[in-house]
Structures are given as C-alpha cells and as structure tokens.
C-alpha cells in the first residue's frame, strides 16, 4: 500500500491552512530526504513523520491521522511473517503521544477566545532559488522566536503571505526571516514588528540601514 502526496497534505490541513499545509509538506519531505517522492510506502511515511516533527509544532491531531494511515499501510503490507519487522516499528512512542496531546490541550484550552486570523503580507523582497521566507514571533503560532518553528510564508504574485490565529485583544511581536536550503537564517534588519487582533499587516522588507 502506498500513500499519495495529497493524502499527506490533507492530513496537514487538520493543523494548517491550505497554503501552509503545502509548505509544511515540502519542509518535512526535505528534512526526511524525500523531496522527489510522489508516493509513500510505510517506511517513507515513518521518515516523513519524523521530518514533520522536526519542522512543525502542535501536531497531535496531524500525527494521530498519520499514525492511522501508517497502521493501515503496515497491515496491508504484512501478508506474512517475513514482514513482521516493519510491523514492529512503533507507530508512535506512547510517551510522545501523551505529551503531544497534553501540550496541545494546554495551548488550545483558550481557543474559545480566538475569533479569526490575522494576515501578514510582505512585499519588496527578492527570494533566491531554494530560499524560504518565514514569520517568527512571540507566540506558539509563530514559533516562540525559534526559527525552526517559524511559520512559512506563501507566495501570491509579487507578495508573500502568512496567517496566524489571534484573539481580538492579542498583540504579538514578530519579524521576518529568510532560510536557505542549508538551514542558514537571516533575520530582517530593524526592530520588531507587531500584529494586533485579526488585522492585516502590509509590510515591505527592510534594507540594511
């Protein structure tokens, strides 16, 4: 049994919007060495899952869906005892599953306060091949200032966009950054920017002063 790219992107949409789900899929594949994969067998799916855990956050729901797909793929691929080693690969360590669920619950408990999404739009930046634009800031949605967990931006014509869930009274500091395929990070010059409530922020990439 093999899993298609679209099935994995659909699973990611339990956590991300359509554009971010596609970006996270590509990032997870790159981290797992699966950039050219069109379909995923059980082994590739395990590698993809590991790559996703390295680049994403608050993934309990997505990982549960991947585990269900992986379990089905393993059962379909084990017609005899010769393939039992694959079946013995743990779907997900129990401690990880419990911790993920607990972490998600603690972060998402005030979700009733969330009323919508703020949109961050960036213009005036040239992006090299293999380079990625991200938003990183002072909230779990924006990576808590950790570049490895920053939210990817998606290109729309000459602009780059990202969305973040915020309550009306939220005020979150953030900055833009670039990341190369090698993992090198360059922060935008200047001070922090701020997004408030569910507003739209239109910004231009700052040049070195």
C-alpha positions, -999 to 999 in steps of 0.1 A, spaced: 0 0 0 13 35 -9 1 69 3 -1 99 -21 12 133 -15 -24 147 -15 -33 124 14 -5 137 34 -13 173 26 -49 167 35 -37 153 69 -17 185 75 -47 206 69 -60 195 102 -34 219 116 -26 244 88 -44 263 61 -41 250 26 -11 271 17 8 264 49 0 227 47 17 225 13 47 244 26 50 222 57 47 191 35 77 203 14 97 212 45 90 178 61 100 160 29 132 180 27 141 172 63 134 135 57 152 133 23 120 126 4 120 157 -19 113 137 -51 88 112 -36 54 110 -53 41 82 -32 50 70 3 52 34 15 52 26 52 90 32 55 88 66 37 58 75 58 77 69 90 106 91 77 81 118 67 65 117 102 99 122 118 107 151 94 74 167 102 81 166 140 113 184 134 98 213 115 63 216 129 46 222 163 13 214 180 10 183 158 -10 159 179 -40 159 156 -19 156 124 3 128 139 -28 109 150 -40 109 114 -6 99 101 -5 71 126 -38 58 115 -27 59 78 6 42 88 -11 15 107 -33 8 77 -3 7 54 16 -16 76 -14 -40 80 -18 -41 42 19 -47 37 22 -76 61 7 -107 44 33 -130 60 56 -131 90 85 -121 68 75 -85 70 69 -85 108 99 -63 114 81 -34 97 50 -41 118 71 -40 149 82 -4 142 64 17 168 36 38 153 43 64 179 60 61 213 33 63 239 51 90 259 53 112 228 17 108 220 7 116 256 30 146 258 18 159 224 -18 156 235 -12 173 268 8 201 252 -19 207 226 -46 207 252 -28 232 274 -22 256 245 -56 252 229 -77 255 260 -84 292 255 -94 285 219 -129 299 226 -112 334 226 -99 330 190 -121 349 167 -102 347 134 -69 350 116 -46 379 112 -29 382 78 7 392 73 17 404 38 53 411 28 64 429 -4 96 442 -19 118 412 -14 138 391 -39 140 354 -30 167 332 -43 161 297 -55 158 273 -26 153 302 -1 122 304 21 105 334 38 91 329 72 74 348 101 88 343 136 75 359 167 63 358 203 35 332 201 33 294 196 16 301 162 48 320 151 73 297 167 80 315 200 111 332 184 126 298 173 134 299 136 130 261 132 93 266 142 86 298 123 55 300 101 63 296 63 51 324 40 33 315 7 39 334 -25 10 353 -41 22 371 -73 48 396 -60 37 392 -24 44 367 4 16 359 29 11 341 62 -18 339 85 -19 335 123 -49 328 147 -53 356 172 -79 368 196 -92 403 193 -71 416 222 -39 398 212 -8 419 203 22 398 191 57 409 182 73 393 151 100 396 125 105 382 90 134 359 82 149 341 53 161 304 55 182 287 29 181 250 20 212 246 41 194 260 71 212 293 73 189 320 88 189 357 81 167 380 101 152 411 87 171 442 98 155 467 122 132 463 152 103 440 159 70 444 141 36 439 158 4 423 146 -28 430 166 -61 412 168 -73 399 135 -59 428 114 -40 426 82 -3 438 83 12 450 50 50 453 52 80 459 30 113 441 36 137 465 53 171 471 38 202 474 59 204 509 74 
